[in-house]
Amino acid sequence: MGTVRVPVSKVGYRQLRRFAAAWPQATWAIEGARGLGAPLTARLTGESITVLDVESTGFGEVRDVPTCIGFGSCSG
């Protein structure tokens, strides 16, 4: 298991995929896969990668939510 933090951009997506290359058969668990995580979910499923939606508990963690959603330019 591992973690990585990348920007919400095309560059960030490439960084994420390079990081994930260590686990080629992995199933991805994305919090809010049908909400804020939908753009990432769409890219991964478009590459035939299995994605599970994980619900947020809403406790104990503050998130830095970017001011845009998707893989265009973003002022984080």
C-alpha positions as CSV (number, residue, x, y, z in Angstrom):
1,M,0.0,0.0,0.0
2,G,1.2,3.5,-0.6
3,T,0.1,7.1,-0.8
4,V,0.8,10.0,-3.1
5,R,-0.5,13.6,-3.4
6,V,-0.6,15.1,-6.9
7,P,-2.2,18.2,-8.4
8,V,-5.6,17.9,-10.2
9,S,-4.2,18.3,-13.7
10,K,-2.9,16.2,-16.6
11,V,0.6,16.3,-15.1
12,G,-0.8,15.1,-11.8
13,Y,-2.6,12.3,-13.5
14,R,0.6,11.2,-15.2
15,Q,2.4,11.3,-11.8
16,L,-0.4,9.3,-10.2
17,R,-0.2,6.6,-12.9
18,R,3.6,6.4,-12.7
19,F,3.2,5.9,-8.9
20,A,0.5,3.2,-9.4
21,A,2.6,1.3,-11.9
22,A,4.0,-0.7,-9.0
23,W,0.6,-2.3,-8.6
24,P,-0.6,-3.1,-12.1
25,Q,-3.5,-5.4,-11.0
26,A,-4.7,-3.1,-8.2
27,T,-8.3,-2.1,-7.7
28,W,-8.6,1.6,-6.9
29,A,-10.7,2.9,-4.0
30,I,-11.6,6.5,-4.5
31,E,-13.5,8.6,-2.0
32,G,-16.4,10.2,-3.7
33,A,-15.9,8.4,-7.0
34,R,-19.2,9.6,-8.2
35,G,-18.7,13.2,-6.8
36,L,-15.4,15.0,-6.6
37,G,-13.6,11.9,-7.7
38,A,-15.7,11.4,-10.8
39,P,-13.1,12.8,-13.3
40,L,-10.4,10.5,-11.9
41,T,-12.9,7.6,-11.9
42,A,-13.7,8.3,-15.6
43,R,-10.1,8.3,-16.7
44,L,-9.3,5.1,-14.8
45,T,-12.3,3.2,-15.9
46,G,-11.6,4.4,-19.5
47,E,-8.3,2.5,-19.1
48,S,-10.2,-0.6,-17.9
49,I,-9.1,-0.1,-14.3
50,T,-11.5,-1.2,-11.5
51,V,-12.6,1.6,-9.2
52,L,-14.6,1.3,-6.0
53,D,-16.5,4.2,-4.5
54,V,-15.5,4.8,-0.8
55,E,-17.9,6.9,1.3
56,S,-16.4,9.6,3.5
57,T,-16.9,9.2,7.2
58,G,-16.8,13.0,7.5
59,F,-14.8,12.7,10.7
60,G,-11.2,13.5,11.7
61,E,-9.8,14.9,8.4
62,V,-9.8,18.3,6.8
63,R,-9.5,18.2,3.1
64,D,-7.9,20.8,0.8
65,V,-10.5,20.8,-2.0
66,P,-9.3,22.5,-5.2
67,T,-11.2,25.3,-6.7
68,C,-11.9,23.3,-9.9
69,I,-12.7,19.8,-10.7
70,G,-11.2,17.9,-13.6
71,F,-7.9,17.7,-15.3
72,G,-7.6,21.2,-16.8
73,S,-5.8,24.1,-15.1
74,C,-6.6,24.5,-11.5
75,S,-5.8,27.0,-8.8
76,G,-5.5,24.6,-5.9
